[in-house]
């Protein structure tokens, strides 16, 4: 498995706008070979920012790289710069290769 995480710092009071952008957009991820799952997490809030993590799990690095070079990638990121008033700087990308997997009992896969 291959995990990518983007960490966003959202300006105070802009959380609803940020979440609306994400939850209302059309995602093509489920159609992509090697895509496993996506999550958007809301983290702690301070007087400076609210932290969000977008978490995308891929079958392998090759599947992620194919998506990152695709038209779907460009389309899903179109207009991001139009919302600069929401973010406190660009997202921070983190990438991880799976070393170990443990699943809840009864889960197959």
C-alpha positions in Angstrom: 0.0 0.0 0.0 1.0 3.6 -0.6 -0.4 6.4 1.4 -0.4 10.1 0.5 -1.4 12.8 3.0 -1.9 16.5 2.4 -1.9 18.6 5.5 -3.9 21.9 5.2 -4.0 24.8 7.6 -7.3 26.5 7.2 -8.0 30.1 8.4 -10.3 30.4 11.4 -13.9 30.8 10.3 -13.3 29.3 6.9 -13.8 25.6 7.9 -17.3 25.4 6.4 -16.2 26.8 3.1 -13.2 24.4 3.0 -15.4 21.4 3.8 -18.0 22.5 1.2 -15.3 22.7 -1.5 -14.2 19.1 -0.8 -17.6 17.5 -0.2 -19.3 19.1 -3.2 -16.7 18.3 -5.8 -17.0 15.4 -8.3 -14.3 12.8 -7.6 -13.0 10.5 -10.2 -10.8 8.6 -7.8 -13.1 5.5 -7.6 -12.6 5.0 -11.3 -8.8 4.9 -11.1 -6.8 1.7 -11.3 -5.0 1.2 -8.0 -7.1 3.6 -5.9 -8.1 2.1 -2.6 -9.7 4.9 -0.5 -9.9 8.5 0.4 -10.6 10.3 3.7 -10.8 13.9 4.7 -10.1 14.5 8.4 -10.7 17.6 10.5 -8.1 18.0 13.3 -7.5 20.4 16.0 -8.4 24.0 15.9 -6.5 26.9 17.4 -6.8 30.6 17.2 -4.4 30.4 14.3 -5.8 27.6 12.1 -7.8 24.4 11.8 -5.8 21.4 10.6 -7.2 19.1 7.9 -5.7 16.0 6.4 -6.6 14.5 3.1 -5.6 10.8 3.1 -5.5 8.8 -0.1 -4.5 5.1 -0.1 -3.2 3.5 -3.3 -2.4 -0.1 -4.2 1.2 1.0 -4.9 3.5 3.9 -5.8 3.0 3.3 -9.6 -0.8 3.7 -9.2 -0.3 7.0 -7.4 2.2 8.3 -10.0 -0.1 7.4 -12.8 -2.9 9.4 -11.2 -0.5 12.3 -10.5 0.3 12.5 -14.2 -3.3 12.1 -15.4 -5.9 14.5 -16.7 -8.0 13.5 -13.7 -5.4 14.9 -11.4 -5.3 18.2 -13.3 -9.1 18.4 -13.3 -9.4 17.7 -9.6 -7.0 20.5 -8.7 -8.4 23.0 -11.1 -9.5 26.2 -9.3 -7.6 25.5 -6.1 -5.8 28.9 -6.3 -9.2 30.6 -6.4 -9.6 29.9 -2.7 -6.4 31.4 -1.4 -8.3 33.3 1.3 -9.2 29.9 3.0 -5.6 28.5 3.4 -2.7 29.6 5.5 -0.1 28.6 2.9 0.1 25.6 0.5 -0.6 22.0 1.7 2.2 19.9 3.0 2.5 16.6 1.2 3.6 13.4 3.0 4.1 10.1 1.3 4.5 6.7 3.0 5.1 3.1 1.9 3.3 0.4 3.9 5.6 -1.7 6.2 2.9 -3.7 8.1 -0.8 -4.2 7.9 -3.1 -5.4 10.7 -6.9 -5.6 10.0 -9.8 -5.9 12.4 -11.0 -9.5 12.8 -13.4 -10.5 10.1 -12.1 -8.1 7.5 -11.0 -9.7 4.3 -8.5 -8.1 1.9 
